[in-house]
Amino acid sequence: MIKCSILGAYMMHEPILQTSRLTLRHFMLDDASFVLQLLNSPTWLKYIGDRDIKTLQEAQSYLVNGPLLNYQLHGFGMCVVCLRTDGTPIGMCGLVKRDVLPELDLGYALLPEYEGQGYGTEIARGVLQYYQAKLGLKRLLAITIADNIASIRVLEKLGFQFEKTITLKDDSDELMLFAAHFNEKGTP
């Protein structure tokens, strides 16, 4: 069970970063209905897979055992992406520490109605810049399936290059592994 201090809970409401159109903030348990919607959207199911999250309680458990736990363990994780104008949640983006990959990887997903408007590239670029400065990243990974052309385009715009195909344990899907290498100035 995750316990937050009053200060910690307050800080979770504060934006991690802002771009011209978007805000990135930590997930909270109150975001369970949004998570339920995102994880069951057609593009999530097609390109990421069914996480078997069908109820609000399961969405809360996903948050507790996923993003909220990762904040405690690593100081980062997937975060909610909101429109800057009105705070509407539209997706998630962040860094993930996977036991099966040698470095951190970048993850992102948007509700279908917000795809194709440059939001994915905008927030992923902001996340890259923020965490490269904060963690001094030298290399960052990203994975996607070959059919996810939009995600591949985002990665390429951000300076990621295809390295090889891989299969994660407990997953039969072949994935494309991309990597970005950062120079001394923090740019890919």
KEKE-3310 file (N, C-alpha, C; in steps of 0.2 Angstrom, whole numbers, plus 5000, padded with zeros to 4 digits):
npx = (5004:5003:5009:5006:5013:5006:5012:5018:5006:5001:5011:5009:4999:5004:5011:5023:5030:5027:5021:5018:5005:5001:5001:5010:5008:5009:5000:4985:4975:4962:4962:4957:4945:4949:4960:4954:4946:4957:4965:4956:4954:4952:4964:4974:4971:4974:4988:4995:4990:4978:4975:4967:4959:4945:4936:4933:4939:4949:4956:4961:4969:4979:4985:4990:4999:5007:5011:5010:5018:5030:5034:5037:5048:5057:5057:5051:5040:5025:5015:5001:4994:4988:4977:4982:4974:4962:4964:4960:4962:4971:4980:4995:5012:5029:5044:5049:5055:5060:5063:5067:5074:5089:5091:5082:5065:5055:5038:5022:5005:4989:4972:4961:4954:4963:4974:4986:4987:4999:5002:5007:5021:5024:5023:5031:5044:5045:5046:5057:5067:5066:5069:5081:5089:5087:5091:5102:5103:5111:5107:5092:5078:5065:5050:5039:5026:5027:5017:5012:5013:5012:5017:5030:5034:5034:5044:5055:5055:5059:5072:5076:5082:5080:5085:5084:5074:5064:5058:5048:5048:5035:5027:5021:5022:5032:5043:5048:5064:5069:5082:5088:5102:5111:5120:5133:5126:5113:5105:5097)
npy = (4994:5011:5025:5042:5058:5073:5084:5076:5072:5084:5088:5080:5085:5096:5102:5092:5096:5108:5111:5120:5117:5107:5099:5089:5078:5069:5054:5051:5042:5047:5047:5036:5033:5039:5032:5019:5022:5025:5013:5004:5009:5009:5010:5008:4995:4989:4992:4991:4982:4971:4975:4969:4977:4981:4987:5001:4999:4990:4998:5007:4999:4996:5008:5010:4999:5001:5016:5024:5016:5015:5029:5030:5020:5023:5036:5041:5038:5032:5046:5057:5065:5081:5093:5109:5120:5117:5106:5094:5076:5068:5058:5047:5048:5045:5039:5022:5008:4994:4977:4968:4976:4985:4998:5013:5016:5025:5029:5031:5036:5040:5046:5041:5052:5062:5059:5062:5075:5081:5080:5069:5069:5082:5081:5070:5075:5085:5077:5070:5080:5085:5074:5070:5081:5080:5067:5065:5057:5046:5037:5031:5020:5014:5005:4997:4990:4984:4988:5000:5013:5027:5029:5025:5036:5047:5043:5043:5057:5062:5058:5045:5029:5014:4999:4985:4970:4963:4952:4953:4945:4933:4938:4936:4944:4952:4965:4982:4989:5004:5017:5031:5042:5053:5068:5078:5090:5086:5083:5072)
npz = (5000:4996:5004:5006:5011:5017:5010:4999:4993:4989:4980:4970:4963:4957:4941:4932:4921:4908:4891:4876:4874:4883:4899:4910:4923:4939:4941:4950:4962:4959:4946:4940:4933:4920:4917:4915:4904:4894:4894:4888:4876:4858:4851:4861:4864:4852:4849:4861:4870:4879:4895:4904:4912:4918:4927:4939:4951:4947:4939:4948:4956:4946:4945:4958:4958:4947:4940:4953:4962:4955:4955:4969:4970:4959:4957:4945:4932:4922:4918:4919:4904:4901:4894:4892:4893:4899:4908:4904:4904:4892:4889:4892:4897:4899:4908:4909:4919:4915:4919:4909:4900:4896:4898:4903:4896:4885:4886:4879:4876:4869:4870:4857:4850:4852:4845:4831:4831:4834:4848:4854:4850:4855:4869:4872:4868:4878:4889:4887:4887:4900:4908:4903:4907:4921:4925:4918:4906:4895:4885:4879:4878:4867:4864:4851:4842:4825:4817:4822:4815:4817:4830:4828:4819:4828:4837:4828:4824:4836:4837:4839:4834:4825:4831:4833:4832:4846:4858:4872:4888:4892:4882:4866:4855:4843:4845:4840:4844:4848:4850:4858:4858:4869:4868:4875:4877:4879:4869:4857)
capx = (5000:5007:5007:5009:5012:5002:5016:5018:5000:5001:5016:5007:4994:5009:5014:5030:5032:5022:5023:5014:4998:5000:5004:5012:5008:5008:4994:4982:4969:4956:4962:4955:4941:4952:4964:4949:4945:4962:4967:4951:4952:4954:4972:4978:4970:4977:4995:4999:4987:4973:4978:4962:4957:4938:4932:4936:4943:4955:4960:4964:4975:4984:4988:4994:5004:5011:5014:5012:5023:5036:5036:5041:5054:5062:5056:5048:5035:5020:5011:4995:4995:4982:4977:4984:4969:4957:4966:4957:4967:4971:4985:5000:5018:5034:5049:5048:5061:5058:5068:5070:5078:5095:5090:5075:5062:5050:5031:5016:4998:4984:4965:4961:4952:4968:4980:4986:4987:5006:5002:5012:5028:5025:5024:5037:5049:5046:5048:5065:5071:5065:5072:5088:5092:5086:5094:5108:5102:5115:5104:5085:5075:5057:5048:5033:5025:5029:5011:5011:5017:5011:5022:5037:5035:5035:5051:5060:5055:5063:5079:5077:5084:5078:5091:5083:5067:5065:5052:5048:5046:5028:5024:5023:5023:5038:5043:5054:5067:5072:5086:5091:5109:5111:5126:5134:5121:5107:5100:5098)
capy = (5000:5017:5031:5049:5063:5079:5087:5072:5072:5091:5089:5076:5089:5101:5099:5091:5100:5111:5113:5126:5115:5101:5098:5082:5078:5062:5051:5050:5037:5050:5047:5029:5033:5041:5026:5014:5024:5025:5006:5001:5013:5004:5011:5005:4988:4986:4993:4990:4976:4971:4974:4966:4982:4982:4991:5007:4996:4987:5004:5010:4994:4997:5014:5008:4994:5004:5022:5026:5012:5018:5035:5028:5016:5026:5044:5043:5033:5035:5052:5059:5071:5085:5099:5115:5125:5115:5101:5087:5071:5065:5052:5046:5048:5045:5034:5015:5004:4987:4972:4965:4980:4987:5005:5016:5017:5030:5026:5036:5034:5045:5044:5041:5058:5067:5057:5065:5083:5083:5080:5064:5072:5087:5079:5065:5079:5088:5072:5068:5086:5085:5068:5070:5086:5078:5061:5065:5051:5045:5033:5030:5016:5014:4999:4998:4985:4987:4991:5006:5018:5034:5029:5025:5042:5051:5041:5046:5064:5063:5056:5038:5025:5007:4995:4978:4967:4959:4949:4953:4939:4933:4942:4933:4949:4954:4972:4985:4992:5010:5020:5038:5043:5060:5071:5082:5095:5083:5082:5066)
capz = (5000:4995:5008:5004:5016:5014:5005:4994:4989:4986:4975:4964:4959:4953:4935:4932:4915:4903:4885:4874:4874:4887:4905:4913:4931:4942:4942:4957:4962:4956:4938:4938:4927:4914:4915:4913:4897:4890:4893:4884:4870:4852:4849:4866:4864:4846:4849:4867:4872:4884:4902:4908:4917:4916:4932:4942:4956:4943:4936:4954:4957:4940:4946:4964:4957:4942:4941:4959:4964:4951:4958:4975:4969:4955:4956:4939:4929:4918:4921:4915:4900:4901:4890:4897:4893:4904:4912:4902:4903:4886:4888:4897:4895:4905:4908:4912:4921:4914:4921:4903:4895:4899:4900:4904:4890:4884:4884:4878:4873:4869:4868:4849:4848:4852:4840:4824:4832:4837:4855:4856:4849:4860:4876:4872:4868:4884:4894:4885:4889:4907:4912:4902:4912:4928:4926:4914:4902:4889:4881:4881:4873:4866:4860:4848:4836:4818:4814:4825:4811:4820:4835:4824:4816:4834:4839:4823:4825:4842:4836:4840:4828:4825:4833:4832:4835:4852:4861:4880:4891:4893:4877:4860:4850:4841:4845:4837:4849:4846:4855:4857:4862:4870:4868:4881:4877:4881:4863:4853)
cpx = (5004:5004:5010:5008:5008:5006:5017:5012:4999:5005:5013:5002:4998:5011:5021:5033:5026:5025:5018:5007:4996:5004:5005:5012:5007:5001:4992:4977:4963:4956:4960:4950:4944:4956:4960:4948:4951:4964:4962:4950:4955:4961:4976:4978:4974:4985:4999:4996:4982:4976:4973:4960:4950:4933:4936:4941:4950:4959:4964:4970:4980:4988:4993:5000:5009:5014:5015:5017:5030:5038:5040:5047:5059:5062:5053:5043:5030:5016:5006:4996:4988:4983:4978:4979:4964:4958:4963:4962:4966:4976:4989:5007:5023:5039:5047:5054:5058:5064:5071:5073:5084:5095:5083:5072:5056:5043:5026:5010:4993:4977:4965:4959:4958:4975:4980:4986:4994:5007:5007:5019:5029:5027:5030:5043:5050:5048:5055:5069:5071:5070:5079:5092:5092:5090:5101:5108:5108:5112:5097:5082:5068:5056:5041:5032:5026:5023:5009:5015:5017:5017:5029:5039:5037:5042:5056:5061:5059:5070:5081:5078:5082:5085:5090:5076:5069:5058:5053:5046:5039:5024:5026:5024:5030:5038:5049:5057:5071:5077:5088:5097:5109:5118:5127:5129:5114:5102:5102:5102)
cpy = (5006:5022:5037:5054:5069:5083:5083:5072:5079:5091:5085:5080:5094:5098:5098:5095:5102:5112:5118:5124:5110:5102:5091:5083:5070:5060:5051:5045:5040:5049:5040:5029:5034:5035:5020:5015:5023:5017:5002:5004:5008:5004:5007:4997:4985:4987:4991:4983:4976:4970:4971:4971:4984:4986:4997:5004:4993:4993:5007:5005:4995:5003:5013:5004:4996:5010:5024:5022:5014:5024:5034:5025:5019:5033:5046:5037:5036:5040:5053:5065:5074:5091:5105:5120:5124:5109:5094:5082:5068:5059:5051:5046:5048:5040:5027:5012:4997:4982:4969:4969:4983:4994:5007:5016:5022:5027:5032:5033:5039:5042:5045:5048:5064:5065:5061:5072:5085:5082:5075:5066:5077:5085:5074:5069:5082:5083:5070:5074:5086:5080:5068:5075:5083:5072:5060:5058:5051:5041:5031:5025:5017:5008:5001:4992:4988:4990:4998:5012:5025:5034:5029:5032:5047:5049:5044:5053:5066:5061:5049:5034:5018:5004:4988:4976:4963:4956:4950:4947:4939:4937:4939:4938:4951:4962:4975:4989:4998:5013:5027:5039:5050:5062:5075:5088:5093:5082:5075:5067)
cpz = (5000:5000:5006:5010:5013:5009:4999:4990:4986:4980:4969:4960:4955:4947:4936:4926:4911:4897:4882:4875:4879:4894:4907:4920:4933:4942:4949:4956:4959:4949:4936:4933:4920:4912:4912:4905:4892:4889:4889:4878:4864:4851:4854:4865:4857:4846:4855:4870:4878:4890:4907:4913:4915:4921:4935:4947:4953:4941:4942:4956:4952:4942:4953:4962:4951:4943:4948:4963:4961:4954:4964:4974:4965:4954:4949:4937:4924:4921:4916:4911:4900:4896:4895:4898:4898:4909:4910:4901:4896:4884:4894:4894:4901:4903:4912:4913:4920:4916:4914:4898:4899:4901:4901:4897:4891:4882:4883:4875:4874:4867:4860:4847:4848:4848:4834:4825:4834:4844:4858:4856:4854:4867:4877:4872:4874:4889:4893:4888:4896:4910:4909:4906:4919:4930:4922:4909:4896:4884:4883:4876:4872:4862:4857:4843:4830:4815:4816:4821:4814:4826:4833:4822:4822:4836:4834:4823:4831:4842:4838:4834:4830:4827:4831:4834:4841:4854:4869:4882:4893:4888:4870:4854:4849:4841:4842:4843:4846:4852:4853:4861:4863:4870:4874:4882:4879:4875:4860:4847)
residu = (MET:ILE:LYS:CYS:SER:ILE:LEU:GLY:ALA:TYR:MET:MET:HIS:GLU:PRO:ILE:LEU:GLN:THR:SER:ARG:LEU:THR:LEU:ARG:HIS:PHE:MET:LEU:ASP:ASP:ALA:SER:PHE:VAL:LEU:GLN:LEU:LEU:ASN:SER:PRO:THR:TRP:LEU:LYS:TYR:ILE:GLY:ASP:ARG:ASP:ILE:LYS:THR:LEU:GLN:GLU:ALA:GLN:SER:TYR:LEU:VAL:ASN:GLY:PRO:LEU:LEU:ASN:TYR:GLN:LEU:HIS:GLY:PHE:GLY:MET:CYS:VAL:VAL:CYS:LEU:ARG:THR:ASP:GLY:THR:PRO:ILE:GLY:MET:CYS:GLY:LEU:VAL:LYS:ARG:ASP:VAL:LEU:PRO:GLU:LEU:ASP:LEU:GLY:TYR:ALA:LEU:LEU:PRO:GLU:TYR:GLU:GLY:GLN:GLY:TYR:GLY:THR:GLU:ILE:ALA:ARG:GLY:VAL:LEU:GLN:TYR:TYR:GLN:ALA:LYS:LEU:GLY:LEU:LYS:ARG:LEU:LEU:ALA:ILE:THR:ILE:ALA:ASP:ASN:ILE:ALA:SER:ILE:ARG:VAL:LEU:GLU:LYS:LEU:GLY:PHE:GLN:PHE:GLU:LYS:THR:ILE:THR:LEU:LYS:ASP:ASP:SER:ASP:GLU:LEU:MET:LEU:PHE:ALA:ALA:HIS:PHE:ASN:GLU:LYS:GLY:THR:PRO)
# end
